[in-house]
Amino acid sequence: MRQDGTNKRYPGYDHDRRWRELVFPDNYRNPEPRRRYHLVVIGAGPAGLVASIAAAGLGARVALVEKQAMGGDCLNAGCVPSKSLLEFTRRNPGADFDEAFAWLRQVRSDIAAHDSVERYRQMGVDVFLGPARFADGKSVEVGESRLSARRFLIATGARAGLPRIPGLQDCDALTNESFFDLVEPPQRLAILGAGPVGCELAQPMARLGIAVHLFEMAERALPGATAAASAALETALEADGVRLHLASKVNRISNQGGRPTIHAAGGSVTVDRLLVAAGRRANVEDLNLAAAGVELSGGRIAVDHRLRTTNRKIYAAGDVCSRLPFTHNADAQARIVVRNALFAPSASIRALVVPQCTYTDPEVAQVGRTEAELAEKGIAFDSRQLKFGELDRGRTAGDREGLVELLTAAGSDRILGATIVGHDAGEQIAPLCLAMANGLGLGAVGKAVLPYPTRAEYLRRLADEHARTRLTPRVRRLMKAWFRYAVR
């Protein structure tokens, strides 16, 4: 069990002990393999968990293999601890490091019960702990056990990738996989990468009184977002004390006395710890994919739109094969695999509408395409923008920074994409995801009666704005003629 090196129990120690026992229990004995399974799932992250419990619930014989910890990156070193830390520091201004990290460990331990070995065993899944390796295209080995199956799912996820920066290997850099193991707060922290992970960890650490330096090669934070969204987030980060180093390529890192110095284009900064939040790498190295006839593409497992690999009996889902590293994307893909692997392969990822959200304060949520992406593809579009401060709910709440950017096909109400910045942006974008997934235009969305006053009224405002564009000069002339006649 992790400690601080002096056998001293750290804040949240008991929660960590319970968490570990739930997701990778000591002295666990793997079951005797069945003669043949309907589905063997490799990896117990979001995709693997959803697929295995769904298949078992349908009556299939299912084996689930995990070599590190049930729950994968999301539970153990990603979504759950990072969002817990963000929310705690938002709700508890002035809280200290020990309180915040004890809270995230408590939340992680509580949620771990849902992903635990015992729960999946009770649901009829044979859980095997240990590394899996394909013996051939029809079976995998886990320790001394060999599991044969009709179909396989590879859901081993991805891990943090370290960029090739001279000196980085020598400075004991943190990644998201080790960051939440911290038991002592660094006075000064440098973070490489101002993408979602970097921003989500920079903000709460700055709120805890730590001097945070956030480095990004691009000219703005959250470079994948729109310019307006990035600008709003940069303002919020700086207000919380984060020092931004934008358009700042890190040339090398030196290490003296255990303290790394980051040498970047804009100067040098010496800190106590360094966190790398720049890139991911699929977990494929130890699977012996060649023996199974499974090929890679760009470092990820190559799949078709039905998530079949080059071996049609083997599927893949989640970060190990997808460019969209989101838990909800892995969940959606897992459901497609269950349908295709157990029954006729008819489900496809082509129709999926996958949003994303960065859970900083303010949140930044996005679905569909951005203006830059549409312009690059030569797709004509109309753009509408509304600030939450223009809504009555925004005025009562004092919202000044939140905004909605909505893109529709030129001359049409078909929704092509949207970005929302503000409180609960991840919740506010849900109606647009629903509309896009079901082919509903802005006009159909505008028919809904929404409670007043809410931020969700942005839907009505934008739908009304679109409706006004339909009042062309010809339509206005016809209406004018009608009203002249109707008043007689």
LINHUGI-V102892 format. One record per residue. N is the residue number from 1. D_CENTER is the distance of its C-alpha to the mean C-alpha in whole Angstrom. Layout:
# LINHUGI-V102892
N_D_CENTER ; N_D_CENTER
This chain:
# LINHUGI-V102892
1_28 ; 2_26 ; 3_29 ; 4_30 ; 5_32 ; 6_35 ; 7_35 ; 8_34 ; 9_31 ; 10_29 ; 11_27 ; 12_25 ; 13_27 ; 14_28 ; 15_24 ; 16_23 ; 17_26 ; 18_25 ; 19_22 ; 20_23 ; 21_25 ; 22_23 ; 23_21 ; 24_23 ; 25_27 ; 26_30 ; 27_32 ; 28_31 ; 29_33 ; 30_31 ; 31_33 ; 32_35 ; 33_34 ; 34_35 ; 35_37 ; 36_34 ; 37_31 ; 38_30 ; 39_26 ; 40_25 ; 41_21 ; 42_20 ; 43_17 ; 44_16 ; 45_13 ; 46_11 ; 47_13 ; 48_16 ; 49_16 ; 50_16 ; 51_18 ; 52_21 ; 53_21 ; 54_22 ; 55_24 ; 56_26 ; 57_26 ; 58_28 ; 59_30 ; 60_29 ; 61_30 ; 62_27 ; 63_26 ; 64_23 ; 65_23 ; 66_21 ; 67_22 ; 68_20 ; 69_19 ; 70_18 ; 71_14 ; 72_13 ; 73_10 ; 74_8 ; 75_12 ; 76_13 ; 77_12 ; 78_8 ; 79_7 ; 80_11 ; 81_13 ; 82_11 ; 83_11 ; 84_14 ; 85_16 ; 86_15 ; 87_16 ; 88_19 ; 89_20 ; 90_20 ; 91_22 ; 92_24 ; 93_26 ; 94_28 ; 95_26 ; 96_26 ; 97_24 ; 98_26 ; 99_25 ; 100_21 ; 101_21 ; 102_23 ; 103_21 ; 104_18 ; 105_20 ; 106_21 ; 107_18 ; 108_17 ; 109_20 ; 110_20 ; 111_17 ; 112_18 ; 113_21 ; 114_19 ; 115_18 ; 116_21 ; 117_24 ; 118_26 ; 119_24 ; 120_24 ; 121_27 ; 122_29 ; 123_27 ; 124_29 ; 125_26 ; 126_28 ; 127_26 ; 128_26 ; 129_25 ; 130_26 ; 131_25 ; 132_25 ; 133_27 ; 134_29 ; 135_32 ; 136_33 ; 137_31 ; 138_32 ; 139_31 ; 140_29 ; 141_31 ; 142_29 ; 143_32 ; 144_35 ; 145_34 ; 146_33 ; 147_31 ; 148_32 ; 149_31 ; 150_31 ; 151_27 ; 152_25 ; 153_21 ; 154_19 ; 155_16 ; 156_16 ; 157_12 ; 158_12 ; 159_13 ; 160_13 ; 161_16 ; 162_19 ; 163_20 ; 164_24 ; 165_26 ; 166_29 ; 167_29 ; 168_26 ; 169_26 ; 170_29 ; 171_27 ; 172_25 ; 173_22 ; 174_19 ; 175_16 ; 176_13 ; 177_15 ; 178_18 ; 179_17 ; 180_17 ; 181_20 ; 182_22 ; 183_25 ; 184_27 ; 185_25 ; 186_26 ; 187_28 ; 188_27 ; 189_23 ; 190_22 ; 191_18 ; 192_18 ; 193_16 ; 194_15 ; 195_11 ; 196_8 ; 197_9 ; 198_13 ; 199_13 ; 200_11 ; 201_14 ; 202_16 ; 203_17 ; 204_18 ; 205_20 ; 206_22 ; 207_22 ; 208_24 ; 209_26 ; 210_25 ; 211_26 ; 212_23 ; 213_23 ; 214_20 ; 215_21 ; 216_19 ; 217_21 ; 218_21 ; 219_23 ; 220_20 ; 221_17 ; 222_14 ; 223_16 ; 224_14 ; 225_14 ; 226_18 ; 227_21 ; 228_21 ; 229_18 ; 230_18 ; 231_21 ; 232_20 ; 233_18 ; 234_20 ; 235_23 ; 236_21 ; 237_20 ; 238_23 ; 239_25 ; 240_23 ; 241_25 ; 242_22 ; 243_24 ; 244_23 ; 245_24 ; 246_23 ; 247_24 ; 248_25 ; 249_25 ; 250_25 ; 251_29 ; 252_29 ; 253_29 ; 254_32 ; 255_32 ; 256_35 ; 257_36 ; 258_32 ; 259_31 ; 260_29 ; 261_30 ; 262_28 ; 263_30 ; 264_28 ; 265_30 ; 266_31 ; 267_32 ; 268_31 ; 269_30 ; 270_30 ; 271_28 ; 272_28 ; 273_24 ; 274_22 ; 275_18 ; 276_17 ; 277_13 ; 278_14 ; 279_13 ; 280_12 ; 281_15 ; 282_15 ; 283_17 ; 284_20 ; 285_23 ; 286_25 ; 287_24 ; 288_28 ; 289_26 ; 290_30 ; 291_32 ; 292_30 ; 293_30 ; 294_26 ; 295_25 ; 296_23 ; 297_22 ; 298_20 ; 299_19 ; 300_17 ; 301_19 ; 302_21 ; 303_21 ; 304_22 ; 305_21 ; 306_22 ; 307_20 ; 308_23 ; 309_23 ; 310_27 ; 311_28 ; 312_28 ; 313_28 ; 314_25 ; 315_21 ; 316_18 ; 317_14 ; 318_11 ; 319_10 ; 320_14 ; 321_15 ; 322_12 ; 323_11 ; 324_8 ; 325_6 ; 326_3 ; 327_5 ; 328_7 ; 329_8 ; 330_9 ; 331_11 ; 332_13 ; 333_14 ; 334_15 ; 335_18 ; 336_19 ; 337_20 ; 338_22 ; 339_24 ; 340_25 ; 341_25 ; 342_27 ; 343_29 ; 344_30 ; 345_27 ; 346_27 ; 347_23 ; 348_21 ; 349_18 ; 350_19 ; 351_19 ; 352_16 ; 353_14 ; 354_11 ; 355_9 ; 356_7 ; 357_7 ; 358_8 ; 359_10 ; 360_13 ; 361_16 ; 362_16 ; 363_13 ; 364_12 ; 365_11 ; 366_12 ; 367_13 ; 368_15 ; 369_17 ; 370_18 ; 371_22 ; 372_22 ; 373_20 ; 374_23 ; 375_26 ; 376_25 ; 377_26 ; 378_29 ; 379_28 ; 380_29 ; 381_28 ; 382_28 ; 383_26 ; 384_27 ; 385_25 ; 386_26 ; 387_26 ; 388_25 ; 389_28 ; 390_30 ; 391_29 ; 392_31 ; 393_29 ; 394_27 ; 395_31 ; 396_31 ; 397_28 ; 398_29 ; 399_26 ; 400_27 ; 401_24 ; 402_21 ; 403_22 ; 404_21 ; 405_21 ; 406_22 ; 407_23 ; 408_25 ; 409_27 ; 410_31 ; 411_33 ; 412_31 ; 413_29 ; 414_26 ; 415_23 ; 416_21 ; 417_18 ; 418_17 ; 419_16 ; 420_16 ; 421_17 ; 422_18 ; 423_18 ; 424_16 ; 425_14 ; 426_12 ; 427_15 ; 428_17 ; 429_15 ; 430_15 ; 431_19 ; 432_18 ; 433_16 ; 434_19 ; 435_21 ; 436_20 ; 437_19 ; 438_23 ; 439_24 ; 440_25 ; 441_27 ; 442_27 ; 443_30 ; 444_29 ; 445_27 ; 446_29 ; 447_31 ; 448_29 ; 449_31 ; 450_29 ; 451_30 ; 452_31 ; 453_30 ; 454_26 ; 455_24 ; 456_23 ; 457_27 ; 458_25 ; 459_25 ; 460_29 ; 461_29 ; 462_28 ; 463_29 ; 464_33 ; 465_32 ; 466_32 ; 467_35 ; 468_37 ; 469_36 ; 470_38 ; 471_41 ; 472_43 ; 473_46 ; 474_48 ; 475_46 ; 476_47 ; 477_51 ; 478_51 ; 479_50 ; 480_52 ; 481_55 ; 482_54 ; 483_54 ; 484_58 ; 485_59 ; 486_57 ; 487_59 ; 488_62
